[in-house]
Structures are given as structure tokens and as C-alpha cells.
Amino acid sequence: MGSDAYRWLPLISALTEEYDSRLDKWRFTIFFLSKSRSYEPFRSPYFRVARKADGRGLVTTGLFRSRNFPAGASETLEGRGWRTASNKYEADFLLDLHTGWSLSDGFWHGLAGAGTLAEVSADDFLHFHLDDADEATVLANFNPTTKGDFVYHHLDGEGRSLQKSRVALDLAPLDPHVKPKLSFEERESFLAKHKSSIPDVVNWTDVMIIEAETYGL
């Protein structure tokens, strides 16, 4: 294991602790903002690790708001066991993990997959979506840095080097990693389809509905 790999271990440990505290479905997503791309969120690589209700795992990787993948990336990933999306609830490239998989398995596969699509590094700023988790608590030790309405994190950076990176991040374009809001028609269509089977669906937020449409109920 290279020295760079060791820097990921505290993060894997924190995510594993959160994962192990849950008995049902759970997922997390990490986006990478790198100095080499001037901390530009558009086309930034990401990966997602999800545990399904039946215990199996699913790793997804892609580029934020883009399907303009590098030449040969698809063939490389498919040669490593990844597959392309097979229905509207899936996206980009996916890797299935069988029952008994560990979160660290999913993390390392996801990191390798994202690295096939673009350069990723332990020096990148990281933006997280932790499903139904208190992100501030889980990620408190990973140098939270506020930009606009969002928080980014950084591994074990200290002193002037971290501060310089924070200044560079602050000057980067503000294109947050959030999903667009639903139109009135989109929201009403979803409610009409599911209000008979999900009693509290009228209380769902736009984010909840978009997540359900994208990844399945």
C-alpha cells in the first residue's frame, strides 16, 4: 500500500463505523475537486457505495453532470468487472458486490473506478452525501471547509498548505453538487403515481423524490 493510500484509512474507518451502525439500506457518495482542475465541480469524478436491502452492495462511478468519459475508460472499467447502466434507476458505471462485502471493499473499488475516469488524489477536496447521516459529526475530523452553502472536506492537511488550498477552493466556480429542484408538474406526477402506496409521500422533499426516481424506491 502506497503512502497516499494510508491517508484514506481514517476516512474509511469513519464511514465504516457509520455503515456498521445501520441494519438497512445505506449509501454514501464522494465527489473529488482537484487542484489540477482548478477545483471545478463540473465533470469532477465521483463514486457511490450503496448497500441494498438484501445485503448486496453496488458501487457507482462517473463524472458529475457529464458522460464525456476519457477514451478507453469504458473498456478499461468493463474489463475490471464494471457494467454500464441497465435501466433508468442506474447511472454511469456500476460494480455489483455480493453479500458479505465490506465497506472498505466498496471504497477501494470506487476509488479505483473514479481514478479511471479522471485523476483523483488524497490531496483533493471531497464533497459528501451521507444518506440520512449527521455529516458534520461523521466528518468532523476531516478539515471541513465552507464554500457558499456547502461544506467540503480535506484529508490530514495542516497549516499553510491547507490554507492555500482553501483559498484556491474559494476562488473556484460555485457549481454545487446538488440535484435540481422539481417542477410543479414533475412533483405532481410522482405523487400521483405513489400516493396510494406511500401514505406520507406528500411530505417528501424534492431531494427525496429525485433520489427515488434516480435510484429506485
Secondary structure, 3 states (H helix, E strand, C coil): CCHHHHCCHHHHHHHHHHHHCCCCCEEEEEEEECHHHCCCCCCCEEEEEEECCCCCEEEEEEECCECCCCCCHHHHHHHCCCEECCCCCCCCEEEEECCCCCHHHHHHHHHHHHHHHCCCCCCCEEEEEECCCCHHHHCCCCCCEEECCEEEECCCCCHHHHHHHHHHHHHCCCCCCCCCCCCHHHHHHHHHHHCCCCCCHHHCCHHHHHHHHHHCC
